Structure formats: structure tokens, C-alpha cells
């Protein structure tokens, strides 16, 4: 086999180029290649390699992981929520919960307890992540009809009404609003399913933390 490879014009030219500098290295490479052409050597060589399967994430995983990252930008002192809106595998809008732009950041103005309560006991400033995503899409004249939303917390009833009215057809969520609030059921999820919006709860790898 040495003669076969050595007489190969391309390989031979490579040896000649190394002749004045490192002929021994060139010949070592030839010998290594010859050894790997024998199956037992090839098996041992491959067995020593650390080969990992290439796990291709789904678009659902990619968008939900992005929503998790967006949640980390929230100024809310109680809960961080992120939302991503997509259509035909393309992102059309993003959002996270917090006060309207140009007002107060809750973690700076009311770091201990959050923004003042309204007459119903809710946040007086907060806009939910889903609402921000829908508003941003509308401001930028994005086509919302038939889109999909990924949100880290299942929609409350008010957000569910907006989602349905906006024409969003699919919702994926990570955590339960009912569990967070300590209420019997996810009213927003129930509402969406009742009126034909498909809703799925997702799980993400442990490495992705909210």
C-alpha cells in the first residue's frame, strides 16, 4: 500500500514539498493513513473519538427559550414574564411585562413592594408580556392573524381575550398562571380553548432557567 500512496501524484508532490523541510512528518502521515485503512485500526481510532449527536432544537424550543431570556429584562419585582410572537417560523413581535415606556421602573422606584395597587388590587402600572407583544406588533403593522405566541406564564383572562381578538391561533406556555396566583384553574387557557385557540404547555431542558 505504501507504493500505491507514494506513487499517487498529488501525495508524491506533497512529499517532495516537505523533502527539504520535514520529509519524516509527511511519511508519518502516509503511514497513519495506511493504518486507518485497516478496519481494526479504524475501529480503535473511532472508538477514541468523543462524538456527540447533534440535537437540533425545534422552533418551539427556540422561541420559548427566547421568551425566557426576554423575561429577564422585566422590571417587575413580583414576576418576570416574556412573550414571543411568530408567524411562518418568523418572529413578528416580542414583549415582556413591565410599566409603559416613559413611566417608572418598578424595581427602581418601588424596589421592595412593587408599584402601587389599583382599585382592584392589581398592579397600577404593569402591562403584561402578551399585551406588550400584541401592542408592538400592531404599532409596527405586523400581520397578527393566524400567528403563534410563546409565553413563559399562561395568559390571564384579560390577556386571553386580547389574544383571541387579535386572531392569534396557537399559544404555547411554560408555567401556570393559576399556580402562580393560587387559583383553581387557568381561566385564560380555558377561555382560549373554549373559543378554538390551541394551547399547549411546554417543558424545556433543565439548563434553561426562568
LINSUL-V919478 format. One record per backbone hydrogen bond with DSSP energy under -1.0 kcal/mol. CO is the residue of the C=O (numbers start at 0). NH is the residue of the N-H. If there is no record, write none. Layout:
# LINSUL-V919478
CO_NH ; CO_NH
This chain:
# LINSUL-V919478
0_4 ; 1_5 ; 2_6 ; 7_11 ; 8_12 ; 9_13 ; 10_14 ; 11_15 ; 12_16 ; 13_17 ; 17_21 ; 21_25 ; 22_26 ; 23_27 ; 24_28 ; 25_29 ; 26_30 ; 27_31 ; 28_32 ; 29_33 ; 30_34 ; 31_35 ; 34_37 ; 37_41 ; 38_42 ; 39_43 ; 40_44 ; 41_45 ; 42_46 ; 43_47 ; 45_48 ; 48_50 ; 52_54 ; 57_61 ; 58_62 ; 59_63 ; 60_64 ; 61_65 ; 62_66 ; 63_67 ; 64_68 ; 65_69 ; 66_70 ; 69_72 ; 70_73 ; 80_96 ; 81_151 ; 82_94 ; 83_149 ; 84_91 ; 84_92 ; 85_147 ; 86_89 ; 89_86 ; 92_84 ; 94_82 ; 97_126 ; 99_102 ; 104_107 ; 104_108 ; 105_109 ; 109_113 ; 115_123 ; 117_120 ; 121_117 ; 126_97 ; 127_131 ; 128_132 ; 129_133 ; 130_134 ; 131_135 ; 132_136 ; 133_137 ; 134_138 ; 135_139 ; 136_141 ; 137_140 ; 143_146 ; 146_168 ; 146_169 ; 147_85 ; 148_171 ; 149_83 ; 150_173 ; 151_174 ; 155_159 ; 156_160 ; 157_161 ; 158_162 ; 159_163 ; 160_164 ; 161_165 ; 162_167 ; 163_166 ; 166_145 ; 168_197 ; 169_148 ; 170_199 ; 171_150 ; 172_201 ; 174_153 ; 175_179 ; 176_180 ; 177_181 ; 177_182 ; 184_186 ; 185_189 ; 186_190 ; 187_191 ; 188_192 ; 189_193 ; 190_194 ; 191_196 ; 192_195 ; 197_170 ; 199_172 ; 204_207
